[in-house]
Amino acid sequence: MGNSKAAVCVLALVLCGLLAADTAAAAGCDASALRPCVGAIMLGGAVTPGCCARLRAQLACLCQYARDPSYRGYVNSPRAQSVVAACGLPRPKC
């Protein structure tokens, strides 16, 4: 059980690193702004109002992130789609 918790922590840290890297983002798109959503996307935690606000602000960028190999797996994951739905936002059509 301890190993799985450690693995989840490492995975969450990797996601934070990927979100901070944001090498291909256009002006105004900042993947690191989605940090409040990491718990919900990675661990299935609660979707917070802060997450929804940041997601709403970055909604126009989600297709760009979905095309980026660094972010694609996270953006297209079932949990990420659930977070988008929980925030009452339309699913991006890329």
N, CA, C and O atoms as a Tinker XYZ file with bonds, in Angstrom:
   376  protein
     1  N      0.826000   -1.193000    0.000000    73     2
     2  CA     0.000000    0.000000    0.000000    64     1     3
     3  C      0.868000    1.255000    0.000000    63     2     4     5
     4  O      0.549000    2.234000   -0.674000    81     3
     5  N      1.974000    1.226000    0.761000    73     3     6
     6  CA     2.864000    2.371000    0.817000    64     5     7
     7  C      3.486000    2.674000   -0.525000    63     6     8     9
     8  O      3.667000    3.839000   -0.881000    81     7
     9  N      3.819000    1.621000   -1.283000    73     7    10
    10  CA     4.407000    1.820000   -2.604000    64     9    11
    11  C      3.428000    2.492000   -3.560000    63    10    12    13
    12  O      3.836000    3.316000   -4.378000    81    11
    13  N      2.146000    2.155000   -3.468000    73    11    14
    14  CA     1.177000    2.769000   -4.370000    64    13    15
    15  C      0.977000    4.240000   -4.027000    63    14    16    17
    16  O      0.783000    5.065000   -4.920000    81    15
    17  N      1.023000    4.574000   -2.734000    73    15    18
    18  CA     0.919000    5.990000   -2.344000    64    17    19
    19  C      2.123000    6.765000   -2.850000    63    18    20    21
    20  O      1.990000    7.889000   -3.335000    81    19
    21  N      3.293000    6.164000   -2.736000    73    19    22
    22  CA     4.505000    6.807000   -3.226000    64    21    23
    23  C      4.441000    6.995000   -4.734000    63    22    24    25
    24  O      4.846000    8.035000   -5.255000    81    23
    25  N      3.933000    5.987000   -5.433000    73    23    26
    26  CA     3.821000    6.080000   -6.891000    64    25    27
    27  C      2.864000    7.195000   -7.294000    63    26    28    29
    28  O      3.120000    7.924000   -8.252000    81    27
    29  N      1.768000    7.325000   -6.565000    73    27    30
    30  CA     0.805000    8.384000   -6.859000    64    29    31
    31  C      1.437000    9.746000   -6.614000    63    30    32    33
    32  O      1.244000   10.672000   -7.402000    81    31
    33  N      2.188000    9.873000   -5.532000    73    31    34
    34  CA     2.864000   11.144000   -5.240000    64    33    35
    35  C      3.871000   11.494000   -6.335000    63    34    36    37
    36  O      3.951000   12.642000   -6.772000    81    35
    37  N      4.631000   10.505000   -6.767000    73    35    38
    38  CA     5.607000   10.736000   -7.831000    64    37    39
    39  C      4.892000   11.149000   -9.114000    63    38    40    41
    40  O      5.323000   12.076000   -9.799000    81    39
    41  N      3.802000   10.461000   -9.435000    73    39    42
    42  CA     3.046000   10.791000  -10.634000    64    41    43
    43  C      2.498000   12.214000  -10.565000    63    42    44    45
    44  O      2.528000   12.941000  -11.558000    81    43
    45  N      2.001000   12.610000   -9.400000    73    43    46
    46  CA     1.485000   13.966000   -9.231000    64    45    47
    47  C      2.604000   14.988000   -9.409000    63    46    48    49
    48  O      2.394000   16.035000  -10.022000    81    47
    49  N      3.779000   14.696000   -8.884000    73    47    50
    50  CA     4.914000   15.607000   -9.046000    64    49    51
    51  C      5.331000   15.708000  -10.513000    63    50    52    53
    52  O      5.677000   16.788000  -10.992000    81    51
    53  N      5.297000   14.587000  -11.216000    73    51    54
    54  CA     5.631000   14.596000  -12.643000    64    53    55
    55  C      4.640000   15.474000  -13.402000    63    54    56    57
    56  O      5.033000   16.265000  -14.260000    81    55
    57  N      3.352000   15.331000  -13.081000    73    55    58
    58  CA     2.344000   16.159000  -13.740000    64    57    59
    59  C      2.597000   17.634000  -13.465000    63    58    60    61
    60  O      2.504000   18.459000  -14.374000    81    59
    61  N      2.913000   17.969000  -12.230000    73    59    62
    62  CA     3.210000   19.373000  -11.914000    64    61    63
    63  C      4.390000   19.872000  -12.739000    63    62    64    65
    64  O      4.385000   21.002000  -13.227000    81    63
    65  N      5.396000   19.022000  -12.889000    73    63    66
    66  CA     6.550000   19.395000  -13.704000    64    65    67
    67  C      6.182000   19.598000  -15.157000    63    66    68    69
    68  O      6.650000   20.537000  -15.799000    81    67
    69  N      5.343000   18.717000  -15.675000    73    67    70
    70  CA     4.904000   18.853000  -17.060000    64    69    71
    71  C      4.077000   20.114000  -17.241000    63    70    72    73
    72  O      4.225000   20.831000  -18.231000    81    71
    73  N      3.218000   20.376000  -16.290000    73    71    74
    74  CA     2.385000   21.567000  -16.393000    64    73    75
    75  C      3.241000   22.833000  -16.317000    63    74    76    77
    76  O      2.940000   23.831000  -16.971000    81    75
    77  N      4.291000   22.788000  -15.528000    73    75    78
    78  CA     5.150000   23.961000  -15.400000    64    77    79
    79  C      6.020000   24.158000  -16.638000    63    78    80    81
    80  O      6.410000   25.285000  -16.944000    81    79
    81  N      6.329000   23.074000  -17.354000    73    79    82
    82  CA     7.220000   23.168000  -18.510000    64    81    83
    83  C      6.639000   24.042000  -19.601000    63    82    84    85
    84  O      7.322000   24.941000  -20.092000    81    83
    85  N      5.417000   23.810000  -19.987000    73    83    86
    86  CA     4.657000   24.632000  -20.920000    64    85    87
    87  C      5.497000   25.247000  -22.044000    63    86    88    89
    88  O      5.457000   26.459000  -22.256000    81    87
    89  N      6.245000   24.427000  -22.753000    73    87    90
    90  CA     7.148000   24.949000  -23.771000    64    89    91
    91  C      6.458000   25.378000  -25.058000    63    90    92    93
    92  O      6.955000   26.266000  -25.751000    81    91
    93  N      5.319000   24.767000  -25.397000    73    91    94
    94  CA     4.704000   25.055000  -26.686000    64    93    95
    95  C      3.452000   25.928000  -26.571000    63    94    96    97
    96  O      2.730000   26.100000  -27.553000    81    95
    97  N      3.196000   26.468000  -25.410000    73    95    98
    98  CA     1.963000   27.236000  -25.227000    64    97    99
    99  C      2.053000   28.594000  -25.904000    63    98   100   101
   100  O      3.090000   29.256000  -25.883000    81    99
   101  N      0.953000   28.984000  -26.496000    73    99   102
   102  CA     0.875000   30.303000  -27.111000    64   101   103
   103  C      0.635000   31.333000  -26.017000    63   102   104   105
   104  O      0.380000   30.986000  -24.863000    81   103
   105  N      0.721000   32.606000  -26.397000    73   103   106
   106  CA     0.477000   33.681000  -25.445000    64   105   107
   107  C     -0.894000   33.501000  -24.815000    63   106   108   109
   108  O     -1.881000   33.274000  -25.515000    81   107
   109  N     -0.952000   33.603000  -23.491000    73   107   110
   110  CA    -2.216000   33.450000  -22.783000    64   109   111
   111  C     -2.481000   32.032000  -22.339000    63   110   112   113
   112  O     -3.281000   31.825000  -21.427000    81   111
   113  N     -1.847000   31.047000  -22.942000    73   111   114
   114  CA    -2.019000   29.653000  -22.544000    64   113   115
   115  C     -0.896000   29.301000  -21.574000    63   114   116   117
   116  O      0.287000   29.413000  -21.894000    81   115
   117  N     -1.295000   28.877000  -20.397000    73   115   118
   118  CA    -0.325000   28.551000  -19.366000    64   117   119
   119  C     -0.786000   27.295000  -18.647000    63   118   120   121
   120  O     -1.630000   27.363000  -17.752000    81   119
   121  N     -0.244000   26.163000  -19.028000    73   119   122
   122  CA    -0.668000   24.886000  -18.455000    64   121   123
   123  C     -0.453000   24.836000  -16.954000    63   122   124   125
   124  O     -1.182000   24.131000  -16.257000    81   123
   125  N      0.530000   25.567000  -16.435000    73   123   126
   126  CA     0.764000   25.558000  -14.990000    64   125   127
   127  C     -0.400000   26.187000  -14.230000    63   126   128   129
   128  O     -0.542000   25.969000  -13.026000    81   127
   129  N     -1.230000   26.962000  -14.916000    73   127   130
   130  CA    -2.404000   27.555000  -14.274000    64   129   131
   131  C     -3.419000   26.488000  -13.865000    63   130   132   133
   132  O     -4.309000   26.757000  -13.058000    81   131
   133  N     -3.290000   25.288000  -14.412000    73   131   134
   134  CA    -4.234000   24.211000  -14.106000    64   133   135
   135  C     -3.827000   23.400000  -12.879000    63   134   136   137
   136  O     -4.427000   22.359000  -12.609000    81   135
   137  N     -2.832000   23.848000  -12.139000    73   135   138
   138  CA    -2.391000   23.133000  -10.940000    64   137   139
   139  C     -3.512000   22.863000   -9.943000    63   138   140   141
   140  O     -3.506000   21.799000   -9.323000    81   139
   141  N     -4.469000   23.761000   -9.755000    73   139   142
   142  CA    -5.552000   23.459000   -8.807000    64   141   143
   143  C     -6.380000   22.236000   -9.214000    63   142   144   145
   144  O     -7.157000   21.727000   -8.406000    81   143
   145  N     -6.228000   21.767000  -10.430000    73   143   146
   146  CA    -6.993000   20.611000  -10.913000    64   145   147
   147  C     -6.225000   19.301000  -10.803000    63   146   148   149
   148  O     -6.784000   18.240000  -11.081000    81   147
   149  N     -4.965000   19.350000  -10.406000    73   147   150
   150  CA    -4.129000   18.146000  -10.382000    64   149   151
   151  C     -4.742000   17.063000   -9.504000    63   150   152   153
   152  O     -4.786000   15.902000   -9.912000    81   151
   153  N     -5.213000   17.409000   -8.319000    73   151   154
   154  CA    -5.791000   16.413000   -7.419000    64   153   155
   155  C     -7.004000   15.726000   -8.019000    63   154   156   157
   156  O     -7.170000   14.513000   -7.892000    81   155
   157  N     -7.842000   16.502000   -8.668000    73   155   158
   158  CA    -9.049000   15.935000   -9.272000    64   157   159
   159  C     -8.709000   15.065000  -10.477000    63   158   160   161
   160  O     -9.306000   14.004000  -10.663000    81   159
   161  N     -7.765000   15.501000  -11.288000    73   159   162
   162  CA    -7.418000   14.759000  -12.502000    64   161   163
   163  C     -6.565000   13.535000  -12.188000    63   162   164   165
   164  O     -6.796000   12.462000  -12.745000    81   163
   165  N     -5.596000   13.682000  -11.315000    73   163   166
   166  CA    -4.666000   12.585000  -11.044000    64   165   167
   167  C     -5.199000   11.589000  -10.024000    63   166   168   169
   168  O     -4.968000   10.386000  -10.143000    81   167
   169  N     -5.916000   12.096000   -9.014000    73   167   170
   170  CA    -6.298000   11.232000   -7.902000    64   169   171
   171  C     -7.798000   11.028000   -7.779000    63   170   172   173
   172  O     -8.256000   10.279000   -6.916000    81   171
   173  N     -8.559000   11.685000   -8.631000    73   171   174
   174  CA   -10.009000   11.564000   -8.540000    64   173   175
   175  C    -10.585000   12.330000   -7.366000    63   174   176   177
   176  O    -11.681000   12.022000   -6.897000    81   175
   177  N     -9.849000   13.331000   -6.887000    73   175   178
   178  CA   -10.302000   14.133000   -5.761000    64   177   179
   179  C    -11.436000   15.063000   -6.147000    63   178   180   181
   180  O    -11.920000   15.051000   -7.280000    81   179
   181  N    -11.846000   15.863000   -5.185000    73   179   182
   182  CA   -12.943000   16.800000   -5.401000    64   181   183
   183  C    -12.534000   17.883000   -6.403000    63   182   184   185
   184  O    -11.386000   18.325000   -6.439000    81   183
   185  N    -13.492000   18.285000   -7.197000    73   183   186
   186  CA   -13.286000   19.383000   -8.141000    64   185   187
   187  C    -13.621000   20.670000   -7.390000    63   186   188   189
   188  O    -14.755000   20.867000   -6.953000    81   187
   189  N    -12.638000   21.529000   -7.246000    73   187   190
   190  CA   -12.808000   22.750000   -6.459000    64   189   191
   191  C    -13.244000   23.921000   -7.343000    63   190   192   193
   192  O    -13.054000   23.895000   -8.559000    81   191
   193  N    -13.829000   24.946000   -6.720000    73   191   194
   194  CA   -14.166000   26.148000   -7.489000    64   193   195
   195  C    -12.931000   26.783000   -8.132000    63   194   196   197
   196  O    -13.009000   27.326000   -9.234000    81   195
   197  N    -11.792000   26.711000   -7.440000    73   195   198
   198  CA   -10.548000   27.256000   -8.004000    64   197   199
   199  C    -10.124000   26.514000   -9.249000    63   198   200   201
   200  O     -9.653000   27.118000  -10.213000    81   199
   201  N    -10.292000   25.201000   -9.231000    73   199   202
   202  CA    -9.990000   24.393000  -10.412000    64   201   203
   203  C    -10.882000   24.817000  -11.565000    63   202   204   205
   204  O    -10.404000   25.032000  -12.679000    81   203
   205  N    -12.178000   24.937000  -11.299000    73   203   206
   206  CA   -13.115000   25.307000  -12.369000    64   205   207
   207  C    -12.803000   26.684000  -12.934000    63   206   208   209
   208  O    -12.896000   26.897000  -14.143000    81   207
   209  N    -12.434000   27.616000  -12.069000    73   207   210
   210  CA   -12.103000   28.965000  -12.543000    64   209   211
   211  C    -10.885000   28.932000  -13.454000    63   210   212   213
   212  O    -10.871000   29.579000  -14.501000    81   211
   213  N     -9.874000   28.186000  -13.062000    73   211   214
   214  CA    -8.667000   28.094000  -13.886000    64   213   215
   215  C     -8.944000   27.352000  -15.184000    63   214   216   217
   216  O     -8.438000   27.726000  -16.241000    81   215
   217  N     -9.745000   26.304000  -15.100000    73   215   218
   218  CA   -10.092000   25.536000  -16.297000    64   217   219
   219  C    -10.879000   26.395000  -17.270000    63   218   220   221
   220  O    -10.657000   26.343000  -18.479000    81   219
   221  N    -11.795000   27.179000  -16.737000    73   219   222
   222  CA   -12.591000   28.084000  -17.574000    64   221   223
   223  C    -11.677000   29.087000  -18.281000    63   222   224   225
   224  O    -11.871000   29.379000  -19.461000    81   223
   225  N    -10.691000   29.608000  -17.567000    73   223   226
   226  CA    -9.761000   30.582000  -18.149000    64   225   227
   227  C     -8.870000   29.955000  -19.217000    63   226   228   229
   228  O     -8.432000   30.644000  -20.138000    81   227
   229  N     -8.598000   28.659000  -19.103000    73   227   230
   230  CA    -7.711000   27.965000  -20.039000    64   229   231
   231  C     -8.463000   27.127000  -21.069000    63   230   232   233
   232  O     -7.836000   26.418000  -21.856000    81   231
   233  N     -9.781000   27.194000  -21.078000    73   231   234
   234  CA   -10.596000   26.344000  -21.947000    64   233   235
   235  C    -10.186000   26.433000  -23.417000    63   234   236   237
   236  O    -10.137000   25.415000  -24.108000    81   235
   237  N     -9.895000   27.623000  -23.892000    73   235   238
   238  CA    -9.499000   27.804000  -25.289000    64   237   239
   239  C     -8.157000   27.139000  -25.592000    63   238   240   241
   240  O     -7.818000   26.933000  -26.757000    81   239
   241  N     -7.398000   26.804000  -24.559000    73   239   242
   242  CA    -6.069000   26.213000  -24.741000    64   241   243
   243  C     -6.081000   24.693000  -24.696000    63   242   244   245
   244  O     -5.079000   24.065000  -25.038000    81   243
   245  N     -7.188000   24.086000  -24.285000    73   243   246
   246  CA    -7.205000   22.636000  -24.075000    64   245   247
   247  C     -6.885000   21.854000  -25.341000    63   246   248   249
   248  O     -6.214000   20.825000  -25.266000    81   247
   249  N     -7.341000   22.308000  -26.487000    73   247   250
   250  CA    -7.015000   21.592000  -27.731000    64   249   251
   251  C     -5.519000   21.669000  -28.022000    63   250   252   253
   252  O     -4.922000   20.706000  -28.504000    81   251
   253  N     -4.929000   22.805000  -27.730000    73   251   254
   254  CA    -3.486000   22.949000  -27.903000    64   253   255
   255  C     -2.757000   21.968000  -26.985000    63   254   256   257
   256  O     -1.804000   21.311000  -27.403000    81   255
   257  N     -3.207000   21.872000  -25.739000    73   255   258
   258  CA    -2.590000   20.931000  -24.804000    64   257   259
   259  C     -2.822000   19.493000  -25.260000    63   258   260   261
   260  O     -1.941000   18.647000  -25.107000    81   259
   261  N     -3.984000   19.209000  -25.812000    73   259   262
   262  CA    -4.305000   17.857000  -26.271000    64   261   263
   263  C     -3.412000   17.431000  -27.436000    63   262   264   265
   264  O     -3.180000   16.238000  -27.630000    81   263
   265  N     -2.915000   18.384000  -28.204000    73   263   266
   266  CA    -2.017000   18.067000  -29.325000    64   265   267
   267  C     -0.566000   17.909000  -28.870000    63   266   268   269
   268  O      0.250000   17.321000  -29.579000    81   267
   269  N     -0.251000   18.430000  -27.698000    73   267   270
   270  CA     1.113000   18.375000  -27.176000    64   269   271
   271  C      1.354000   17.006000  -26.539000    63   270   272   273
   272  O      0.622000   16.623000  -25.627000    81   271
   273  N      2.362000   16.262000  -26.996000    73   271   274
   274  CA     2.621000   14.935000  -26.441000    64   273   275
   275  C      2.846000   14.942000  -24.924000    63   274   276   277
   276  O      2.577000   13.942000  -24.259000    81   275
   277  N      3.327000   16.040000  -24.382000    73   275   278
   278  CA     3.573000   16.126000  -22.945000    64   277   279
   279  C      2.287000   16.169000  -22.134000    63   278   280   281
   280  O      2.261000   15.711000  -20.991000    81   279
   281  N      1.230000   16.706000  -22.704000    73   279   282
   282  CA    -0.026000   16.903000  -21.979000    64   281   283
   283  C     -1.159000   16.003000  -22.463000    63   282   284   285
   284  O     -2.142000   15.814000  -21.747000    81   283
   285  N     -1.038000   15.452000  -23.651000    73   283   286
   286  CA    -2.124000   14.715000  -24.312000    64   285   287
   287  C     -2.793000   13.685000  -23.396000    63   286   288   289
   288  O     -4.020000   13.648000  -23.295000    81   287
   289  N     -2.004000   12.865000  -22.741000    73   287   290
   290  CA    -2.552000   11.815000  -21.894000    64   289   291
   291  C     -3.386000   12.349000  -20.745000    63   290   292   293
   292  O     -4.359000   11.718000  -20.334000    81   291
   293  N     -3.014000   13.497000  -20.231000    73   291   294
   294  CA    -3.756000   14.089000  -19.121000    64   293   295
   295  C     -5.046000   14.735000  -19.608000    63   294   296   297
   296  O     -6.108000   14.540000  -19.017000    81   295
   297  N     -4.949000   15.504000  -20.685000    73   295   298
   298  CA    -6.104000   16.228000  -21.210000    64   297   299
   299  C     -7.174000   15.268000  -21.709000    63   298   300   301
   300  O     -8.367000   15.519000  -21.534000    81   299
   301  N     -6.759000   14.180000  -22.323000    73   299   302
   302  CA    -7.714000   13.227000  -22.898000    64   301   303
   303  C     -8.165000   12.140000  -21.923000    63   302   304   305
   304  O     -8.965000   11.279000  -22.288000    81   303
   305  N     -7.666000   12.172000  -20.701000    73   303   306
   306  CA    -8.018000   11.116000  -19.741000    64   305   307
   307  C     -9.485000   11.225000  -19.315000    63   306   308   309
   308  O    -10.060000   12.313000  -19.325000    81   307
   309  N    -10.079000   10.102000  -18.947000    73   307   310
   310  CA   -11.466000   10.129000  -18.478000    64   309   311
   311  C    -11.662000   11.039000  -17.267000    63   310   312   313
   312  O    -12.689000   11.707000  -17.150000    81   311
   313  N    -10.679000   11.064000  -16.369000    73   311   314
   314  CA   -10.805000   11.946000  -15.195000    64   313   315
   315  C    -10.808000   13.410000  -15.600000    63   314   316   317
   316  O    -11.576000   14.203000  -15.055000    81   315
   317  N     -9.961000   13.776000  -16.544000    73   315   318
   318  CA    -9.938000   15.170000  -16.997000    64   317   319
   319  C    -11.274000   15.537000  -17.633000    63   318   320   321
   320  O    -11.785000   16.635000  -17.419000    81   319
   321  N    -11.833000   14.628000  -18.408000    73   319   322
   322  CA   -13.135000   14.895000  -19.022000    64   321   323
   323  C    -14.221000   15.022000  -17.955000    63   322   324   325
   324  O    -15.149000   15.816000  -18.104000    81   323
   325  N    -14.107000   14.242000  -16.879000    73   323   326
   326  CA   -15.052000   14.349000  -15.770000    64   325   327
   327  C    -14.926000   15.692000  -15.060000    63   326   328   329
   328  O    -15.925000   16.273000  -14.635000    81   327
   329  N    -13.707000   16.176000  -14.937000    73   327   330
   330  CA   -13.485000   17.478000  -14.301000    64   329   331
   331  C    -14.114000   18.578000  -15.151000    63   330   332   333
   332  O    -14.770000   19.474000  -14.620000    81   331
   333  N    -13.919000   18.515000  -16.450000    73   331   334
   334  CA   -14.532000   19.497000  -17.358000    64   333   335
   335  C    -16.054000   19.477000  -17.186000    63   334   336   337
   336  O    -16.689000   20.526000  -17.080000    81   335
   337  N    -16.621000   18.283000  -17.160000    73   335   338
   338  CA   -18.075000   18.153000  -16.997000    64   337   339
   339  C    -18.531000   18.653000  -15.634000    63   338   340   341
   340  O    -19.561000   19.319000  -15.535000    81   339
   341  N    -17.774000   18.339000  -14.576000    73   339   342
   342  CA   -18.138000   18.771000  -13.219000    64   341   343
   343  C    -18.124000   20.291000  -13.105000    63   342   344   345
   344  O    -18.859000   20.863000  -12.301000    81   343
   345  N    -17.300000   20.933000  -13.897000    73   343   346
   346  CA   -17.223000   22.397000  -13.885000    64   345   347
   347  C    -18.311000   23.018000  -14.767000    63   346   348   349
   348  O    -18.437000   24.240000  -14.836000    81   347
   349  N    -19.097000   22.165000  -15.442000    73   347   350
   350  CA   -20.170000   22.659000  -16.294000    64   349   351
   351  C    -19.667000   23.304000  -17.575000    63   350   352   353
   352  O    -20.331000   24.164000  -18.153000    81   351
   353  N    -18.499000   22.884000  -18.010000    73   351   354
   354  CA   -17.899000   23.444000  -19.225000    64   353   355
   355  C    -18.114000   22.493000  -20.385000    63   354   356   357
   356  O    -18.235000   21.283000  -20.187000    81   355
   357  N    -18.164000   23.034000  -21.600000    73   355   358
   358  CA   -18.319000   22.163000  -22.763000    64   357   359
   359  C    -17.042000   21.371000  -23.012000    63   358   360   361
   360  O    -15.942000   21.877000  -22.790000    81   359
   361  N    -17.183000   20.147000  -23.466000    73   359   362
   362  CA   -16.030000   19.335000  -23.831000    64   361   363
   363  C    -15.418000   19.922000  -25.083000    63   362   364   365
   364  O    -16.125000   20.138000  -26.068000    81   363
   365  N    -14.120000   20.185000  -25.072000    73   363   366
   366  CA   -13.491000   20.773000  -26.256000    64   365   367
   367  C    -13.606000   19.851000  -27.471000    63   366   368   369
   368  O    -13.452000   18.635000  -27.353000    81   367
   369  N    -13.870000   20.425000  -28.608000    73   367   370
   370  CA   -13.923000   19.677000  -29.863000    64   369   371
   371  C    -12.668000   20.032000  -30.656000    63   370   372   373
   372  O    -12.584000   21.088000  -31.284000    81   371
   373  N    -11.713000   19.138000  -30.611000    73   371   374
   374  CA   -10.422000   19.427000  -31.257000    64   373   375
   375  C    -10.325000   18.741000  -32.603000    63   374   376
   376  O     -9.312000   18.870000  -33.290000    81   375
